[in-house]
Amino acid sequence: MEIQQRLTAFLQTIPKSVQLVAVSKTKPDELILEAYKSGQRIFGENKVQDLAAKCPRLPNDIQWHFIGHLQRNKVKFVAPFVSMLHGIDSLKLLIEVNKQAVKNDRIIPCLLQFHIAEEATKFGLNMQEAEDLLGDERFQQLKNIRISGIMGMATYTSDENQIRREFRNLKQYFQLLKDRHFSDDLSFKEISMGMSGDYRIAIEEGSTMVRIGTKIFGSRN
Ligand SMILES: *Cc1c(COP(=O)(O)O)cnc(C)c1O
């Protein structure tokens, strides 16, 4: 009950054009089902093992987004069903995703993850690395992945100006890549940015997809 109310309340605070990825990591099936019953279909997980375990237990029209750092040797466990991979940060990883997508006879939508935060610990590409990846001839040969946009996480800080600056950078990267590499590709359209603490700023700066955990499911341990 509580989840349904939080979900409904949350959805009223964001534009209809912004997609909600309900981040259900560490949360049990019952809570996910509650959100599902109130209409939520996109859920995000950040551990391969948890995602692979939850998927077969829950309704099969759920769209599972993998939002964590993906290790190459684990791609095969999510490739059969995952709806979107948010954390692509190398060509090597993308090549493995493509290989597993071929095996499963499908195309896997992917987001390039950018490093926009100050913290050194967060994964992601810079603009030069993204350009190198997209310009590489090995990339051009990958037919079973689709680059649907980009993703990034802002610094964990109370400084709203800094968060805004970082999201603005991400939006700028998106626009540059769109102009240079995807100008006639309609599927390159997503900017996945914004979490429970910073989604309002992210939306003001052009987010098309927010990844929200705490504000829907409550805090995690
Ligand atoms: C956990 C997580 C989120 C959701 O975080 P909340 O602050 O609980 O909304 C979003 N994105 C990523 C990549 C995450 O790992």
The ligand as a Gaussian input file, in Angstrom:
#p B3LYP/6-31G(d) Opt

LIG

0 1
 C       21.027000       2.705000      -6.306000
 C       21.092000       3.448000      -7.582000
 C       20.117000       4.403000      -7.915000
 C       18.957000       4.777000      -7.012000
 O       19.412000       5.467000      -5.893000
 P       18.382000       6.172000      -4.867000
 O       19.197000       7.241000      -4.251000
 O       17.966000       5.122000      -3.901000
 O       17.253000       6.701000      -5.655000
 C       20.219000       5.037000      -9.144000
 N       21.225000       4.768000      -9.991000
 C       22.185000       3.854000      -9.704000
 C       23.257000       3.605000     -10.692000
 C       22.148000       3.179000      -8.499000
 O       23.108000       2.283000      -8.216000

